[in-house]
Each structure stands twice: as C-alpha cells, then as structure tokens.
C-alpha cells in the first residue's frame, strides 16, 4: 500500500451473484466485516459500497436491508453487466487518486474489460484491491492488485469473532 492510499477513499464494488453474503451475516454485519478487513491492512479512508445482482428477487427482497447498511444495491438485469464498471468510473471521477478500488467478484481476470479498466486505474495511481473465492492464478491480475483477500464462503468462529477475513497466501 502506498503512503497516501491508506487515507484515500475506498469504493467497494461487489458482485453478489459470484460472492453471496455468508449465511451468518446480514448486510450491516458484512459491511462491518469488510471495513474491519480494510482497516486491519491500514486502509482508513471513507468507504462507499455498491452491490450487484442479476436476480430480481434478491434486489427486490433485500433492497431495504442493503439500503439501511448504506450499500447501493443494483440489478444487473436492468443496468446491464457493465453496471459495475460504470460505477467504478463514476467513483474515480468523484475521487481522485490516491483512492482505492476494491472489486469483490469471481474470476476478475476473465473479464477483459474490467481488467483493462483496473489496469488503467493502477497506471494513474489508484490502488486496486480484490476479494474473490479462490487464490488468484492470473499473473496479469496479480500485477494490478495491491492486496487480495479470499472471499469467505463460510465464516468460522475465529474469523467471525475477530472481524478479519482470511488473507491470500501471496
């Protein structure tokens, strides 16, 4: 992490279909869990969060819970698959570097458009963070990200009580 990024704003962009919220959490608890993981690594800036789902029932049934947790919930069906990328670009327009972009999604490296966007952001001094269910195997993604957390599909008692997500083995 660069010196100024620890105080830079943090945009969290979460694909809920790839990384559903663990059963042991509600949206507010999970947001606090992500905040604790960021804070434990020294990322102390203001956090804005967006979540995306292509399942209309998820968006309709959980919108109030996510809204109360200050997580903007979007339906990918209506906004298209590029909704996350659009929100990332809007975030950087409002937040100059050094700011932090955390993408929570499976197979980030397989989305060429997203990879190109993240690579460009890194080149102009944005700090790129990632959270995904499996360790990163892509050298291209490893070259872009500053920090990787493994997505907690099921939190164990130690992880849940400490508020710290399991880290990657990099």
Secondary structure, 3 states (H helix, E strand, C coil): CCCHHHCCCEEEEEECCCCCCCCCCCHHHHHHHHHHHHHHCCCCCCEEEEEEECCHHHHHHHHHHHHHCCEEEEEHHHHCCCHHHHHHHHHHHHCCCCCEEEEECCCHHHCHHHHHHHHHHHHCCCEEEEEECCCCCCHHHHHHCCEEEECCCCCCHHHHHHCCCCECCC
